[in-house]
C-alpha cells in the first residue's frame, strides 16, 4: 500500500512540476544542470538521474531503474527547495531538525536501529560501501562518514560496532536548515535510501526494523 501511495505522489509531483516555470526551478535548485533539450541531470547519493521538464518525469540517467523512493526524494527536493536556501553548518540529530520531533521514535525504529543492526560485525564492509559512494571519513565513532544525499543536502553518519557489553549503535545527523531544502518528512526517506545504497554496496541485507 505504501508503494502505491508513493507512486501516486510521484505522478502528482510530475504533473505539478511540469506545469511550473523551469526558470524558477533552476533558480531554486541550481544543482539541476542541463543535459540535452528540456532534460536536466541531478545526483542523488552520487547516482545521476534525469528530470524531463516537459513531462515532469524522473528517470535513472545510467540506464538502470529509478525506484519510487529515489524518485520521491528527487521530487520533494524539486518541489520544496526554497530560493537561496543554504546549509547552516549546524549539525543536529534527526529529532532536533525543526518539525521532525513527532517522527523521531519512528526514525529510531525504522532507520537508526536497522542501520546499526545491518552493519553489526561488518565495519570493514561499511567502509568499503562508503568509499564506493564517494563518502568522506569522519573521526568520530568506529565508522564515521559524510555522504551527500544531494549536493545541497550533506548527511553525517556514525556507527559504533557491537562489543561484549553493548549492541551496535548508530546515529545520523542533518544540517539544521535541511527543512528549507526538502520536506522534513523526506529526511526520513533520505536516510532509508542511504541505508539501502550502503547495504547494497556492502553486499548485506538490510536488517528488518
Buried (B, 14 or more C-beta within 10 A) or exposed (E): EEEEEBEEBBBEBBEEBBEBEBEEBBEBBEBBEEBEEEBBBBBBBEBEBBBBBEEBBBBBBEEEEBBBBBBBBBBBBBBBBEEEBEBEEEBBBBEBBEEBEEBBEEBBEBBBBBBBBBBBEBBEBBBBBBEBBEBEEBEEBBBBBBBBBBBBBBBBBBBBBBEEEEEBBBBBBBBBBBBBBBBBEBBBBBBBBBBBBBBBBBEBEBBEE
